[in-house]
Amino acid sequence: MSRPRTAEVPTDRARQVGTSAVYVFPEDVLLTGADRICELAHGLGVGAVSVCLRYHASRRWLPRHRTFAHSLSGAMYWQADAGTYGALRPGQVVDEALEAALHRLRQATDRHGLAFHAWLVVLQDAGVVASHPGAAATTFDGRPHAELLCPAGGRVRRFAADLVRDACARFAPRLLDLEAVAFPSWPQSYSVAVEIDAVRRELRHLITQCACASCRVLLAGHGVEPGDLRDAVDATASGGPDAGPETGPLLDRIALARAEGVRGLIDEMRDAAHAAGAAIRPLVFADAAGARLQGAWGRGLAAADAVGIGADLSDGLGAGAREVIAPSPMPVAASLTWSPGWTPDVIDAGAAALASQGAHAVSLYNLSLVSSGRLEDLALMASRFRSAAGRCGPSPT
């Protein structure tokens, strides 16, 4: 499959969405040094460094430094400009040493001929939710989430656009990788259920549907009432893992509503980024069915410059994901998480599969989380993808 053309995108934004990148955490930049990070990125054969500027709660092992890095929900790596924000604003104290390291990296990328991409986790912020509980996403029965913001709300959309605007003013990124910009999903690692194997897919899609005030209006516009969700959950849950009612028509209506909600968020973030000359690339880590119920599919993401899709070397972008999440001509970057199973043969097959599925670029996760002895795996992946993509269409950077 030849990759779709992006001639309608202004030249630099078109170049950025076709540029392969490596992700990196600020703590690694501080410990390694900005110039050395750029040298490592060059050694991998990528054209950009996508550095995390805002993250979710985590504890990360940095093998090259033999230490942990910690972050809280909504962690900020730069001091937010209070004047940029409306009612919702990030409030965490920023580590000045980490922020200074990021500015050094921004300057170093220019010296080394690399593009600087900004990676933001947008809608996860326990502090903002605590201060503004009405902005939180909820469960299907209306109970607010502890850290997730709902993209259907006007204040949340303004907040997301303000984050983009502030990041662009501080760091002048060429592209923004935007994680957590859709409605809630069912991430297994974050969910506790004794009968987790019995939570069938249809039920997972239903119980994670937000029913906040903004979503009730959004869903009603597509013929879905809160009682419909409750009834469907009860009927599906009582049916066991292999039985249940036909939820397809209801899920189809929900998918349309969710896409409308995400489209409003993407529109505002795109406008903020484009005003600063940057491209936006929402990141989607879900299968095709899950992405539809999050609003993270073609209708919802159509205004973005590109989409990043979580990929696996065993099945590429996943069955149907390319067509549902980012239908042609939307440019796609395959987001790849390194694993010890990356052998040369696996890398060769995976690179060929991704290129044939129409991926424009690869985003390698993560320079900070891979030991020095395995960085060659990332370099081989970038090289093999570049060769495979060149056989399918114009060569990416």
BELMO-V712662 format. One record per residue. RES is the residue in one small letter. PHI is phi in whole degrees, 0 to 359 (none if undefined). PSI is psi in whole degrees, -180 to 180 (* if undefined). D_FIRST is the distance of its C-alpha to the first C-alpha in Angstrom with 2 decimals. Layout:
# BELMO-V712662
((RES PHI PSI D_FIRST) (RES PHI PSI D_FIRST))
This chain:
# BELMO-V712662
((m none 129 0.00) (s 282 141 3.78) (r 290 143 6.36) (p 295 152 8.90) (r 282 152 12.06) (t 234 34 15.24) (a 297 -23 17.84) (e 284 -14 20.01) (v 272 134 20.75) (p 310 152 23.71) (t 308 -51 23.05) (d 291 -39 24.15) (r 295 -39 22.53) (a 297 -39 19.15) (r 295 -42 19.86) (q 294 -41 20.89) (v 290 -15 17.90) (g 258 11 15.82) (t 260 121 18.65) (s 289 147 18.72) (a 221 165 22.08) (v 237 136 24.62) (y 281 151 26.81) (v 209 148 30.57) (f 263 150 33.72) (p 301 -37 36.73) (e 300 -35 39.11) (d 291 -38 37.17) (v 299 -44 37.33) (l 296 -44 41.09) (l 282 -32 41.69) (t 271 -37 39.45) (g 102 140 40.00) (a 297 -45 37.69) (d 294 -38 37.45) (r 292 -37 36.80) (i 301 -43 33.95) (c 294 -39 32.36) (e 297 -41 33.04) (l 296 -41 31.37) (a 298 -43 28.27) (h 300 -40 28.17) (g 296 -27 28.62) (l 281 -16 25.51) (g 82 24 23.48) (v 258 165 22.52) (g 254 -1 23.28) (a 211 154 24.83) (v 246 123 27.28) (s 257 105 27.02) (v 259 138 30.61) (c 287 122 32.01) (l 253 -17 34.50) (r 206 135 35.13) (y 219 173 34.75) (h 264 177 35.78) (a 298 132 38.57) (s 195 163 37.85) (r 226 118 39.38) (r 241 131 37.19) (w 272 124 38.12) (l 256 97 37.52) (p 294 -32 37.76) (r 290 -20 38.26) (h 246 -4 41.26) (r 52 53 42.42) (t 208 166 43.00) (f 260 151 41.82) (a 242 139 40.66) (h 242 151 41.53) (s 211 150 40.54) (l 264 168 41.74) (s 301 129 39.83) (g 76 24 38.87) (a 302 131 39.65) (m 251 137 39.72) (y 251 12 39.51) (w 217 155 40.96) (q 283 113 44.08) (a 297 142 43.12) (d 276 107 44.72) (a 304 -32 46.88) (g 289 -14 47.06) (t 279 -24 43.32) (y 259 154 43.40) (g 268 -132 44.79) (a 295 -36 46.26) (l 260 133 43.83) (r 211 146 43.69) (p 292 145 42.90) (g 231 10 46.16) (q 282 148 45.67) (v 286 133 47.56) (v 260 139 45.29) (d 286 113 45.83) (e 297 -34 46.76) (a 293 -39 45.92) (l 292 -41 42.33) (e 297 -42 41.97) (a 297 -38 43.44) (a 297 -37 41.00) (l 293 -39 38.07) (h 294 -36 39.58) (r 295 -39 40.00) (l 295 -39 36.34) (r 301 -42 35.45) (q 290 -37 37.58) (a 293 -36 36.33) (t 299 -37 32.65) (d 295 -44 33.73) (r 296 -34 35.79) (h 265 3 33.03) (g 72 28 30.34) (l 253 151 28.30) (a 277 142 27.14) (f 261 116 29.10) (h 251 142 27.25) (a 255 131 29.43) (w 249 116 28.73) (l 238 131 30.81) (v 268 111 31.49) (v 272 -55 32.66) (l 260 19 34.25) (q 248 110 36.02) (d 200 97 39.56) (a 296 -33 42.62) (g 294 -44 44.98) (v 294 -41 43.81) (v 298 -42 43.86) (a 297 -37 47.40) (s 280 -27 48.57) (h 224 71 46.82) (p 300 -24 46.47) (g 291 -13 45.73) (a 269 -3 42.37) (a 283 149 41.27) (a 289 155 38.77) (t 236 173 40.62) (t 282 175 40.29) (f 299 -25 40.10) (d 259 18 43.93) (g 90 8 44.33) (r 274 128 45.15) (p 292 144 43.86) (h 282 153 41.54) (a 284 -21 43.07) (e 215 -3 40.39) (l 261 132 37.54) (l 266 146 37.62) (c 267 126 36.42) (p 288 -7 33.92) (a 281 -19 35.56) (g 278 140 38.73) (g 298 -40 39.46) (r 296 -37 41.14) (v 291 -40 38.19) (r 298 -41 35.77) (r 296 -41 38.22) (f 299 -45 38.48) (a 298 -44 34.72) (a 295 -37 34.68) (d 295 -40 37.79) (l 301 -46 36.21) (v 298 -46 33.37) (r 299 -44 35.98) (d 293 -45 38.22) (a 298 -40 35.58) (c 294 -39 34.47) (a 293 -35 38.13) (r 278 -38 38.86) (f 237 -8 35.88) (a 47 54 33.91) (p 291 154 30.47) (r 277 -26 27.46) (l 209 148 25.40) (l 245 121 26.58) (d 274 116 24.89) (l 249 107 26.53) (e 263 152 27.15) (a 59 62 29.17) (v 236 23 28.65) (a 229 -173 28.45) (f 282 161 30.95) (p 300 152 32.29) (s 232 -172 30.64) (w 251 87 32.06) (p 278 118 31.47) (q 304 -40 33.11) (s 291 -17 34.45) (y 258 0 36.29) (s 245 142 37.69) (v 242 120 40.84) (a 206 124 41.49) (v 300 -39 43.61) (e 261 49 41.78) (i 298 -32 38.34) (d 290 -22 36.84) (a 271 -2 38.35) (v 277 92 36.70) (r 291 160 34.11) (r 304 -45 30.88) (e 300 -39 32.21) (l 291 -41 35.33) (r 301 -41 33.57) (h 297 -37 31.67) (l 284 -44 35.01) (i 287 -16 37.31) (t 265 4 35.22) (q 287 128 35.26) (c 287 137 37.22) (a 232 38 40.24) (c 290 175 41.75) (a 301 -43 43.47) (s 295 -39 40.48) (c 289 -33 38.23) (r 298 -39 40.87) (v 293 -45 40.74) (l 299 -47 36.94) (l 292 -38 36.76) (a 299 -33 39.68) (g 295 -15 37.82) (h 243 21 35.37) (g 78 24 38.16) (v 243 122 38.25) (e 253 155 41.67) (p 307 -37 42.62) (g 298 -29 44.47) (d 296 -41 41.32) (l 294 -46 39.80) (r 301 -47 43.08) (d 297 -42 43.43) (a 292 -38 39.89) (v 297 -47 40.36) (d 300 -45 43.71) (a 292 -40 42.51) (t 289 -42 39.39) (a 296 -36 41.34) (s 284 -12 44.08) (g 274 -9 41.75) (g 82 179 40.82) (p 292 -23 37.45) (d 243 11 36.54) (a 224 173 38.19) (g 146 169 38.41) (p 286 168 38.19) (e 282 108 35.23) (t 258 0 33.93) (g 307 -52 30.70) (p 300 -40 32.15) (l 295 -45 33.76) (l 296 -34 30.66) (d 297 -42 28.73) (r 292 -39 31.48) (i 298 -42 31.53) (a 300 -41 27.78) (l 295 -42 28.33) (a 295 -44 31.36) (r 296 -39 29.69) (a 298 -39 26.83) (e 298 -42 29.60) (g 294 -44 31.38) (v 292 -37 28.51) (r 301 -40 27.60) (g 298 -40 31.18) (l 293 -47 30.95) (i 298 -41 27.67) (d 304 -46 29.15) (e 290 -40 32.20) (m 292 -40 30.50) (r 299 -46 28.09) (d 299 -41 31.13) (a 295 -42 33.01) (a 290 -45 30.27) (h 296 -33 29.50) (a 298 -26 33.25) (a 261 5 33.20) (g 82 15 30.18) (a 253 156 27.90) (a 264 159 24.52) (i 239 145 24.20) (r 222 95 21.64) (p 299 146 22.79) (l 252 132 22.16) (v 238 121 21.56) (f 240 73 22.68) (a 202 157 22.66) (d 285 175 20.88) (a 301 -43 19.58) (a 294 -43 23.07) (g 294 -40 24.94) (a 299 -39 22.97) (r 299 -41 23.82) (l 281 -12 27.49) (q 268 -9 27.47) (g 82 4 26.12) (a 267 61 23.18) (w 221 -175 20.49) (g 313 -50 18.98) (r 297 -38 22.41) (g 283 -31 24.14) (l 258 4 21.77) (a 301 -28 20.77) (a 276 -7 23.20) (a 286 161 21.90) (d 282 -27 20.16) (a 194 174 17.61) (v 226 139 17.63) (g 259 130 18.05) (i 241 129 17.30) (g 300 126 19.32) (a 234 163 17.29) (d 226 140 18.57) (l 292 -16 17.67) (s 281 -32 18.49) (d 223 20 15.95) (g 63 -130 13.66) (l 280 -5 13.64) (g 93 154 15.54) (a 298 117 15.44) (g 77 -5 14.55) (a 295 -43 15.05) (r 300 -43 11.86) (e 286 -34 12.59) (v 275 -50 16.33) (i 285 -43 17.00) (a 221 72 14.63) (p 296 148 13.02) (s 307 138 10.96) (p 260 25 12.08) (m 296 122 13.80) (p 294 145 13.00) (v 232 135 13.04) (a 251 133 14.97) (a 272 118 15.20) (s 271 116 18.97) (l 243 124 20.04) (t 264 121 23.66) (w 300 146 25.07) (s 218 160 26.92) (p 298 -15 29.14) (g 279 4 26.72) (w 283 89 24.33) (t 266 164 24.94) (p 305 -40 23.13) (d 294 -42 21.53) (v 296 -42 20.42) (i 297 -45 19.03) (d 301 -48 17.09) (a 294 -41 15.53) (g 294 -42 14.92) (a 298 -43 13.36) (a 296 -41 10.83) (a 296 -44 10.13) (l 296 -43 9.98) (a 296 -41 7.62) (s 291 -25 5.05) (q 277 -1 6.28) (g 94 17 5.90) (a 294 137 9.45) (h 273 -30 11.20) (a 204 167 14.23) (v 241 143 16.36) (s 244 117 19.84) (l 265 123 22.16) (y 247 112 25.01) (n 203 137 27.63) (l 305 -36 29.50) (s 285 -21 32.75) (l 255 2 32.31) (v 247 136 31.45) (s 290 161 34.29) (s 303 -37 34.61) (g 290 -14 34.09) (r 248 5 30.62) (l 298 -26 29.20) (e 296 -25 27.83) (d 296 -43 25.36) (l 295 -41 23.92) (a 297 -42 23.93) (l 295 -39 22.12) (m 298 -47 19.39) (a 298 -42 18.94) (s 293 -46 19.05) (r 294 -38 16.65) (f 294 -42 14.00) (r 301 -42 14.70) (s 293 -44 14.33) (a 293 -41 11.09) (a 293 -34 9.54) (g 297 -28 11.29) (r 282 -17 9.60) (c 261 -14 6.08) (g 172 -165 8.12) (p 304 137 11.67) (s 292 131 13.44) (p 282 169 14.65) (t 285 * 18.36))
